[in-house]
Amino acid sequence: MTLPVLVPIVEGQGEVAAVPLLLRRIAIGIGGVSSLEVRRPIRVSRSKILKAGELERYVELAARSAGPAGAVLVLLDADDDCPAELGALLLARASEVRVGLTPSVVLAKHEFESWFLAAAVSLRGQRGLEADLEAPGAPETISDAKGWLQRHRTDGFAYSPTTDQPALAAVMDLQLARAGAPSFDKLWRDLERLLGAAPSGFAGGA
């Protein structure tokens, strides 16, 4: 299996720590790969990256960091946009940056935290969450996933993306996330492609 250097582009401070950890866990799940090199993510605000020329500039920066054998992954929250539509537009823009670069663009619907909701059962008792936590129906239809997590905490502390995202990403059940969150399944499938792995055969979302 080819192991590219992977350089993510993310929007949140919590994702700077959480995304490399999550990508390495997915790589292990795909094919036992434990040595995927994920460089420190480049952090750019969503509003900035949507501006003309800005996505292209940061993809070029990431591509230089990744090197000729590396890959670039753009991972953003879809917020209220359709992930498929906005993702396709951003991928078209990113793909024009340089010849030979095949970037990946994944938009979490609605938020990165939506993936935690899909895997909620595996997060029982973690970071102050309820001991009997259950996943909501259709997790990706909940627009305020951060608020949902806050409402299901019992320790009196506020949900903090900076500290809670990495901690929850380290223990969430990846297969539950795939089953309940189609955008997470897309992340998994995109990483399979970047690693040159055979598809895992999971029948989750589109």
Secondary structure, DSSP 8 states (H G I E B T S, - for coil): ----EEEEEESSHHHHHHHHHHHHHHHHHHHS----EE---EE--HHHHTSTTHHHHHHHHHHHHH-TT-EEEEEEE-TTS-HHHHHHHHHHHHHTSSTT---EEEEESS-TTHHHHHTGGGGTTGGGB-TT----SSGGG-S-HHHHHHHTB-SS----HHHHHHHHHTTS-HHHHHHH-HHHHHHHHHHHHHHT----------
